[in-house]
Amino acid sequence: MSRQLAELLLKDRIISQAQLNEAIIANKSGKSHVRFLIEKKYVAETKLLYYLSQKFGLPSINLAKFEVTPEVVKLLSPDHAKKNQVIPIQVDKGTAVVAIADPANAQAAIESLKFALKMNVEMVLTSYSAFDAAMAKYYSGAAYVGVAIDAFKKDSKNLDDGALSIELAEAHDIDSQSAVQDGPVIALVNGILSEGIRRKASDIHVEPYEKRFRVRMRVDGVLYEVAEVPKEMKRAVTARFKIMSRMDIAESRVPQDGRIKLKTGGAEIDFRVNSMPTLFGEKIVLRMLNSSNLNLDLMKLGFEARQLEIFRKGIEAPNGMVLVTGPTGSGKTTTLYSALAELNKLSDNLSTAEDPVEYNLEGINQVQVNKDIGLTFANVLRALLRQDPDVVLVGEIRDYETAEVAIQAALTGHLVLSTLHTNDAPSTITRLMNMGIEPFLVVASLNTIVAQRLLRTICAGCKAEERIPRERLVAMGVSEAEAAGMKCFKGKGCKNCNNSGYKGRVAIYEVLDFSQTLKEMVLRGETIIEIKKQAIREGMKPLRMSALTKVAEGRTSLEEAVSLTMES
């Protein structure tokens, strides 16, 4: 009914025909007419609310300041609330009061609600922004979890394992239309996945304990508990996840890997799923791989100008090796994929060996490693070298065999990109030699080494200045001159960031240009401490200093910078 309301605004000369035409075009991509007009500031929300209240004779409220009790929210299922675009806010003496933003469909909604609620219904108006915020608060994926838990408790006496298995086998997508009616377990699992997508979680943990069964989500690198599920649902929920990810539900003694592919909101999202037998049942961990969130622009990752210049010099060399190091979840894959995207030219042959292949990249030949059939990193790399490659990406150098083949490839006219697990860039040299690689081979093959971390960025909605004593800044490594004028910030915590004070992440880098001087030091057998000192003298910016630069820019807090980096 958004179109009908927009045309009413035109008729009463609140908007122009040109503005309505813009809204109609925007609607073709899924945007509501009226929401578009508000977003473009063609009509003010306060003016619109007053106009609609007068036009339709409905009282108006500020829903943002109105707290709805859980009992009232549960009067309507998430499906029913979204379909009719209403939110129940109060029940008194057999009458339900519901809030709406679009009154054009009010009469039809009232009849539907009277039938569903078996009581009289009265309506009040609220602004579109307040309505959308309340809908997200009360009827998001988390609401599905609550509905599913209640339904399971109510119906558990009537359900057996066989019935659950038949129902669970049918659906594999998030389907809000059928989530509730298809059964509480499907609704619960769909709710967990929906909530993970809504929160932009990188990982979802479904964890069984002796007396608890909980769901946690990792958002911006930190785990938060989002739901506690009745432990009676443990077997059914685990089975549902395993069926969706094509695992063997009859096998619960060994770890298994699977994958779930979903389509929601026009985006395609993959979940990489792993089950692990624990003391009180199987723990399920899902890693979300959302290609729509993948940023493959080196300029936007967090490199400083000098660091980006050195990194580009390394990846644009005709041969040699570029290594990206850091712990799991530090963004190494994104950095390497961004490098591949920049190198992906029609004139070059690019191939990868990955475990697993996280994102599909157009124009790049990607190979999935499979140790069970002998398709190891080393074997795939040997095969790729017979495929006339220009650039080869090896997902990870884990052992001497892979390192040896990768170095031979780098020495025979190929550019090799790969990752290692080390704490900083200079330590990579020691790590390779500890694997058994001779120092002269390390020196001959390495171009550039990058170490990185992901820092949480301060939430823009609650960002506030933080007083940090100058002495502490100097102790952290900031110069006296910089510390004197440096302003630090921290997030206070708000609903936009789940009261964490942080929203989003940015990468920080330590980029080592393997110069001739450093190569000679390696050949002389100098300690890694001396090599690091020389690299810093040559301009390498350690991770701690890169983090402090982000603090000075107001992008992260001093606390976050210190917690994720070590002193140089």
Buried (B, 14 or more C-beta within 10 A) or exposed (E): BBBEBBBBBBEEEBBEEEBBEBBBEBBEEEBBBBBBBBBEEBBEBEEBBEBBBEEBEBEBBEBEEBEBEEEBBBBBBBBBBBBBBBBBBBBEEEEBBBBBBBBBBBEEBBEBBEEBBEEEBEBBBBBBBBBBBBBBBBBBBBBBBBBBBEBBEEEBEEBEEEEBBEBBEEBBEBBBEBBBEBBBBBBBBBBBBBBBBBBBBBBBBBBBBEEBBBBBBBBBBEEBEBBEBBBEBBBBBBBBBBBBBEBEBEEBEEEBEBBBEBEBEEEEBBBBBBBEBEEBBBBBBBBBBBEEEBEBEBEEBBBBEEBBEBBBBBBEBEBBBBBBBBEEBBBBBBBBBBBBBBBBEEEEBBBBBBBBBBBEBEEBBBBEBEEEEEBBBBBBBBEBBEEEBBBBBBBBBBEBBBBBBBBBBBBEEBBBBBBBBBBBBBBBBBBBBEBEBEBEBBBBBBBBBBBBBBBBBBBEBBBEEBEBEEEEBBEBBBEEEBBEEBEBBBBBBBEEBBEBBBBBBBBBBBBBBBBEEBBEBBEEEBEBEEBBBBBBEEEBBBBBBBBBBBBBEBBBBBBBBBEBBEEB
